[in-house]
Amino acid sequence: MSTAVVVLLAVGVLSWLFRVAAITLLPATRLPPSARRLLDHAVPAALAAMVGAGIAGGAALPDLASRLPVLAGAVVTAVLAWRVRGIVLPVMAGLAAAWVLSVLVI
């Protein structure tokens, strides 16, 4: 087993331990109300960060045409999430829209 694989496995285990420890040692019911209100914004913030990174694209997407499918998928996801108030349907529809547009654009 290479050093890189060992390091990746170790980091994965360590990350998992931190998440499990945070959930088991400090359950949400023991948090103060202000901290629980902050947790309500964690999922939308994480999704926004991922979408922002996908839209920005870096050097992998040098022009707007190659970013168009991701941007359209983000718009579809945002509109549906606002209207449906769920996460699964909007994300699946956004992924489908981005995939269809990427097939049409490329």
Secondary structure, 3 states (H helix, E strand, C coil): CCHHHHHHHHHHHHHHHHHHHHHHHCCHHHCCHHHHHHHCCHHHHHHHHHHHHHHHCHHHCCCHHHHHHHHHHHHHHHHHHHHHCCCHHHHHHHHHHHHHHHHHHC
